[in-house]
Amino acid sequence: MAFTTCLFVLWICTITGAKEFQIGGTIKLPCNVPSTFTEFSWTKFATVLAKYTVSGSSFVSNDGRVDVITPEKAGKLGELTIKDITRHDSGNYTCTALVRNGPLKETSFTVTVVELTSTKSSTSGMTTSVKEIGN
């Protein structure tokens, strides 16, 4: 579920949500980047994972699992992708977009990485999935 809050006095518009992903899978988080953006960036806590400016300068984390969709790439502009996720990828992610003559746009997610384990009962033959929440 996502929530949108716009504070026009401060010119900030924020969308927040929570997502759950499986260990070993891929995180894909959308960002609210309008066509009039001048810059956008993704952070996890206070660490910059990726940053892109209209002038073409960009930065993507040294972590080869991390990628972000820029205007030069096909896909939804600003979308963050992290492959082969682990429990350490759990946390708060924020995309911030600076917009010409408009409000600052923020999209935030609380990401939880879970491990699904299956056990098979030898007497019943039934499979049970147990979800373990990791931090």
N, C-alpha and C positions, 0 to 999 in steps of 0.2 A: 504494500500500500504506500502511496506517495502523498505527501502533503505539500501544498504550495503556499508560501507566505510572501507577500510583496509589501515592502515598506517604502512608499514613494517619498516620504520625507527624507529618508536617507538614500534613496535611489538604489535599493538593493532588492532583488527578487530571488527567493530561495525555494528550491524544490528539495524535499528530503524523502528518504525511503530506506527500507531494509531489504537486503537480499541474502539468500543462503545458497552456497555452492558446495560441491563435493570435492574432497581432496583428489588431486590428480586431474581435475577438470579445468575448464577455462572460465575466467571471469570476463564478462562483457558489461560495461557500465556506460549508459548513454549520458551525454552532456547537452545542456540546453544552450547551444552556440548559435545565435542568430546570424544572418547574413551580413549584418553591419558590425561584426566583431572587429576589434583591433588586436586582441590578444586573448588566449585562453591557456589555462594550466590545470594540471591534475596534481593534487597532493594527497599523501596519506599521513595523517597527523600533521607534522610541520615539514615533512620531507617532500621536495618537488620530484614527482615521477616523470612529468613531461610538461613542456611549455612550447607554445607556438605563437609567433607574432605575424601580422599581415605583411610586414617587411620581409618575411621569409626566414627569419632566424628561428631556430628550433633547438630544443633539447629533449632527449628521451633518456631515461635512466640507463645506466650501464648494464642493468639486468636484462639479458637477452630475451626474457619471457614477456617483457613489457612492450606494448606498442600502442600508438594512438593514431586515429584517423585525422589526417590533415587535408587541406584542399587538393593536394596533389595525388591523394590516394582515393580509391573507390570506397564508398561506405558512408555511414552516418558521421558527419563532421563532429569531431571531438570525442568519439567513442573510445574508451579505454579498454584494452584487452590485456589480460595477464594469463599466460598458459602454465600448465603443470603446477597448479596451485597447491600450497601447503597450509597448515594451520597458521603459520606466521603471516599469511596474507590476509588474515582476519583483521578488521579494523575500520576506521572511519576514512572514507575517501571523499574528496571534494573537488569538483571542477568549477573554476571561476572564469567567467568570460567578461572581458571589458568590452563595452559597446559604445560606438560613436554616438554622442548625443542621447544616451539612454541609460537605463539603470544597470548596475552591476548585476550579472546573472550568476547565481551559485546553484550547483546541483550537488547534493551530498547523499552518501549512502553509508549505512552501517553494514559491513560485509561480515558474515559468519561462514567460516569454512568448516564443514562437517565431514565425518567419516562414517560411511554406511558399512556395517559389517553384517554378514549373513551367517546364520547358524542353522544347521539342519538337524532336526531331532531324529535320532535313530529309531524311535518307536513309532512316531506318527508320519514321518516322511515330509512334514511341513517345514517350510522355510520362514524364518522370522528375521526381519530387518531391525537393527537397533541403531539409532542415530546418536552419535557422540558429539557433543558440541565442544569445539576446541578454541583455545585462545592462544 
